[in-house]
Amino acid sequence: MKNNSKYWIVTDLDGTLMDENYDISPAKKTLHMLAELNIPVIPCTSKTASEVRYFREENGLSGPFIVENGAAVYGCYENNSSEWELILGKSYTELKIILSSISKKVSYNLTPLNDLNKKQIYELTGLSDQGINRALDRQWSVPFLNPPDEIFYKIKLICESYNVHVFKGNRMSHLLSSESHKGQAVNKLKLHMHNEDVKIIALGDSQNDLPLLEYADISIVIPGKYGPNKYLKNGIDSGSFRLANAPHAEGWANSVEDIINDFKDL
Ligand SMILES: [Mg+2]
């Protein structure tokens, strides 16, 4: 990726570019167009580096990528021989101890995804065997089963004292260091690439995307089948975020094409 790109498309994957069956086909044409225009598409996801490496290969992306909800950023050196890595967070082991301590405080058993058996993970995620192995390759965050809303609020209130954040995704919640979220990761990547003037076009669908959408220059909320996520409604109502006109890859493609066409008119 060239360091002097004027725009980066920074996108969540699950629920945003991908639907619940992990399909991105309605956006493929737009991804080709962005590649031709040399506009990087940077995944920014709760997925692991193993999962995103696989996704990039499948979809012909070559730029950097942000994983585990902003806890780490990876990219390839020019000659593609090896990867560089920026770490923002705490280790999985450290976070797992904190999760169990929070469980005791809220009197609710918060179950890490990695503690489930493969059948349970398949039921939750629909992932194949290899897909599950890639998803379990966690280094810097702990995904856990979504607790009921009232427990989630209790966790949010006490997590500051542990220097951690919790975010709610579509299928699960995530515990990570308070030093790391998607917005901080994009900022770190800008500094690393020596491109602080780049304009960020961000796309997301859930509460874990809020720090990214708040950080970006142009922020697009991708709705689900039943409309936008409740945590993102304030931003839409206040006019800070735009709402895509269709769910998942279709809304993603329409919104990105609209923005690119606006740039062409400038
Ligand atoms: Mg999502």
Residues whose N, C-alpha, C, O or C-beta is under 5 A from the ligand:
A	BS01	MG	D12 D14 G15 T16 D205 S206
